[in-house]
Amino acid sequence: MGTNRLWQPVGVLTARGRHPLQTEFIVCVCQVFSNSITNTQAVDNKPDSNMGRRPPRSAGGLGSYSNSRTAGMARLEEAVAANATGCQAEAVTQMRADAQETPHSDAIAIACVAVTAADAEQALAYRQQLAEKLSRKELPLGARYHVFVDPPGPKIGNGGSTLHVLRCLEDLYGDKWTSFIVLLIHSGGYSRRLPNASALGKIFTALPLGDPIYQMLELKLAMYIDFPSHMKPGILITCSDDIELYSIGIEETITFDKPGFTALAHPSDLTVGTTHGVFVLDPSSFSGKGELEYTSCRHFLHKPDIETMRQCGAVCVRGNCSQLGSSGDHSDSEMDSECVYTDSIFYMDHSIAKQLLTFHKQMGTLCCEIDAYGDFLQALGPGATQDYTKNTSNVTKEESQLVEVRQKLYSLLKGTTLNVIVLNNSKFYHIGTMQEYLFHFTSDSKLKFELDLLSVAFSIFSDKAETLDQSASIIQSILEPGCFIGPGSVIEYSRIGPEVSVGKNSIISGSHINLKVDIPSNCFLSSLSIKINNQVKYVSMVFSVEDDLKKSVKLLSDIHSLQFFGVSLLVCLDLWGVKISDLLFSSDNTGLGLWTARIFPVCSTLSESVRMSLKMLNSVQHMSAFKLNGFKLLSVEEMLTYKDVEDMLKFRNQIYDEICLQRRKEKSGL
């Protein structure tokens, strides 16, 4: 690691110069989240008498890595070093045993980690993955892990999901839930902009980090390692596809102890502010000096345009961060240094949570999408007005109930303080699209540098392979000698044969490719196991990383405007021999688009499904016919409905076991 690093990877306890290992993150997180109990916590089980126990004290997290460490933590570091080359479970068992030898009675634990899911199928997938992680001791064992599925019916947004989770917690725990610290991770939705995360969830997105590799869930727990010991009982709300890195002084702490809402704020370019929440900070309590500052927000803006930011006084100057007046002149140098403070995670105390729960009970069934950021936070602060309640420009689908619900929320929350924790030395990263995913994992991005992301993470890669560009990213995969991986491409959970060439800026996920093939640049290929009539089958989706899977049309006559790898879908269907009819798309409710088009053949083996989908792509690129007659065809939407999570995890585990076996052979010198 470089000596000029501004941010230290969260929760890492090792000396600089070593790559972070997954077990090292687990040490830190267990220090905060462990309740010093010996049984593995089941997913969605009932509370027990261990819930109130207090865990060991946390060692420093991101930005506080120079804090002094206890003797117990020193022993934990020794346990990490001793087990760094082995598989994870044994190391974590040893680390946890050491951690329990020196408990600290004054630390606070997160009692509950709540993950939201869009529907029953997604919830089942999440529960299966959580259960597997817990059985492997890959997660802190003291917290309760729950998956809460949105109620059936219209989409309710992450705000509606928040209300629903509060009700579920009360149903599970009665009044006890109001004494818990709860980490609420919004992970509903099917990730159309990053479809390799669609089947198993964005919160389980693999990262090119650790040995064995991390997923986003572990990173989330590690990023918030220091928070529980400086937090009053309440709800900490975050999304599943963002990363917050920060640095603060050695003696400074981030504290969530004020009534109402408390949000983190990060300096961002004005263009970033147009797609995020923006804080209009109180000038009387905000100086912009130092790395950490506590202040309040006068007015919260949700995805404002730049002119609105200026008019409301949200724009600051980098360096001294003095706020600019709405009518001041702006020089070129000043324009270059302007910033706004944007949102990421936020916390609400239990008095607010109980008010929102009461509101939910009074409203009954929700029939519209509520935004936890836009519809909760815009009601806060002395400068808030009702104007936003009728603004539906950022709403994907406007429902008749929306304005009414917003106005009632405004009436409920108006006058509530929005406390802001300003992190002047921080970064906010979003990994929710194929472009963001490729950029952050493969380019010389700041995130890659700050987290020490690896080119090859927990994979088998032979020196005899043709080429592996340093900008490529290989995550828990097996690459056979002779294969070629182009620059800027990501390979995850896959087996790549010796005669496979992958072009640049491509994503290969969950696939077994054992044929001679040149996969073009900018290709997205992801394979799924499905179960139909109790039989396991396989389907592989293939697109361009530039394809818009969210775009849809209302009429069959308009499908010519849909693009597959830069070619009109109408032309592609003709090449594949697929008839245009009402049966072509799997759903009218979500529109006619690439997401719902029944174009991907069901096959009996994983490798055959890859071969068929690549032939489809080849026919489009060379304008040559490749008929899909005789195949059952599914849309991506249907693939997710029929997905067989157990079989997909089995494939991943086979790769995992083979890598561990190879490591043991290398260690023994075989």
Secondary structure, 3 states (H helix, E strand, C coil): CCCCCCCCCCCCCCCCCCCCCHHHHHHHHHHHHCCCCCCCCCECCCCCHHHHCCCCCCCCCCCCCCCCCCHHHHHHHHHHHHHCCCCHHHHHHHHHHHHCCCCCCCCCCCCEEEEEECCHHHHHHHHHHHHHHHHCCCCCCCCEEEEEECCCCCCCHHHHHHHHHHHHHHHHHHHHHHHCEEEEEECCCCCCCCHHHCCCCHHHCECCCCCCCCEHHHHHHHHCCCCHHHECCEEEEEECCEEEEECCCCCCCCCECCCCEEEEEEEECHHHHCCCEEEEECCCCCCCCCCEEEEEEEEEEECCCHHHHHHCCCCEECCCCCECCCCCCCCHHHHHCEEEEEEEEEEEEHHHHHHHHHHHHHHCCCCCCCCHHHHHHCCCCCCCCHHHHHCCCCCCCCCCCHHHHHHHHHHHHCCCCEEEEEECCEEEEECCCHHHHHHHHHCCCHHHHHCCCCCEECCEECCCCCEECCCCEEECCEECCCCEECCCCEEECCEECCCEEECCCCEEECCEECCCEEECCCEEEEEEEEEECCEEEEEEEEEECCCCCCCCECCHHHHHHCEECCEEHHHHHHHHCCCCCCCCECCCCCCECCCCECCEECECCHHHHHHHHHHHHHHHHCCCCCCCCCCCEECHHHHHHHECHHHHHHHHHHHHHHHHHHHHHHHHCC
